[in-house]
Amino acid sequence: MSSQITIKPAAGRSAVEIAEIVANPGFGRVFTDHMAVAKWSTEKGWHDLSIEKYAPLQFDPAMLALHYGQSIFEGMKAYRWNDGTINTFRPLMNANRFQRSAKRLAMPEPSQDLFLSMVQELVKIDQAYVPSGGDKSLYIRPFMFASEVGLGVRPATEYLFLVIASPVGAYFDPAKAVSVWVSTEFVRAAPGGTGEAKCAGNYAASLIAQAQAKEQGCDQVIWLDAIERKWIEEMGGMNLFFVMGSGDEAQLLTPSLTGTLLPGVTRDSLIKLGNDLGIETHEGKISIDELRSSLANGKISEVFACGTAAVISPVGMIKGEFGEIQVGNGLPGEITMRLRKALLDLQTGLAPDENSWMYRLV
Ligand SMILES: Cc1ncc(COP(=O)(O)O)c(C=O)c1O
């Protein structure tokens, strides 16, 4: 059975040390005392599943992941609720995306049961690290890579699947809108490539554009499609939404999943949540020219990005070779912040879970 995990409790930090970390977690600075580990080989399939002490891994310099990049990951969060339970958000969507990423990179696909059991057992043993309140949560990072040793270019015959976790606070300051640089020099993903997969190489290839955005005084990069360099796809590590119109008339538009965007769990949830809140929400295409003219004539009143790490992040300024254009008054918009609160309230147990999206871990 895939979920037969051997639990090997290890001595970790003291309760006082953990309380200090949890009170002021930062983002991804400190990891919990344990990690979940599973091995896969063509001979044995999944085997040696364990929860063990968080510790450095030892590997051979010829480990295949280092050379040919078979490496994928996920990102999800656990929230401590006022009733004392610890819950996560739509974990099967992460499990399914992990399977699709694995398939695209010719890696073995962990079952939903294995994925969820590894996450759940890790959170259970390290539950003291789950912060409570506001924007705080335990960030959970499942990841898998080719651990076989060799230099042949082919799918590896051995893999390691691990889950680690880190208590986190807010990723961005939600009260501040981010500025974004529209990259026309670099692209993130092309049709037939790996844009839909959450694989390490996509992020490596994005860093140069992110550095360029910083040089231009921007916080993040916006990606256009690879063929026409015209259609807006997504932002850095987040999906994008545009608020068309304002007040009661406002509608939401998010770029369609064309195969080159990462299908975000938050994106999917906001499409449903927007409609539930009476804000008609559409998937479609929007070009950079249309965005510029709609910002100029006020047809688009707000822009925001969404993802697990930052939840919802308002966009206040868009820059590119064309110059720069402010979004609304440059500050977080009303609909953006309404959606942010609705999603966070749901995730932290302050609002009813009408779609049965929350999953109790502890
Ligand atoms: C490239 C990219 N787009 C979008 C997202 C948002 O996805 P999710 O809402 O599942 O976190 C992420 C983060 O995982 C990402 O890395």
The ligand as a MOL file (V3000), in Angstrom:
LIG
                    3D

  0  0  0     0  0            999 V3000
M  V30 BEGIN CTAB
M  V30 COUNTS 16 16 0 0 0
M  V30 BEGIN ATOM
M  V30 1 C 4.1610 29.9760 -13.0210 0
M  V30 2 C 3.0730 29.9380 -12.0010 0
M  V30 3 N 1.8590 30.3830 -12.3460 0
M  V30 4 C 0.8230 30.3550 -11.4740 0
M  V30 5 C 0.9790 29.8790 -10.1840 0
M  V30 6 C -0.1740 29.8550 -9.2450 0
M  V30 7 O -0.5820 28.5420 -8.9840 0
M  V30 8 P -1.3080 28.1430 -7.6280 0
M  V30 9 O -2.5040 29.0180 -7.5270 0
M  V30 10 O -1.6800 26.7070 -7.8110 0
M  V30 11 O -0.3510 28.3690 -6.5420 0
M  V30 12 C 2.2500 29.4150 -9.7880 0
M  V30 13 C 2.4600 28.9080 -8.4230 0
M  V30 14 O 2.3750 27.7430 -8.1980 0
M  V30 15 C 3.3080 29.4390 -10.7130 0
M  V30 16 O 4.5290 29.0050 -10.3570 0
M  V30 END ATOM
M  V30 BEGIN BOND
M  V30 1 1 1 2
M  V30 2 1 2 3
M  V30 3 2 2 15
M  V30 4 2 3 4
M  V30 5 1 4 5
M  V30 6 1 5 6
M  V30 7 2 5 12
M  V30 8 1 6 7
M  V30 9 1 7 8
M  V30 10 2 8 9
M  V30 11 1 8 10
M  V30 12 1 8 11
M  V30 13 1 12 13
M  V30 14 1 12 15
M  V30 15 2 13 14
M  V30 16 1 15 16
M  V30 END BOND
M  V30 END CTAB
M  END
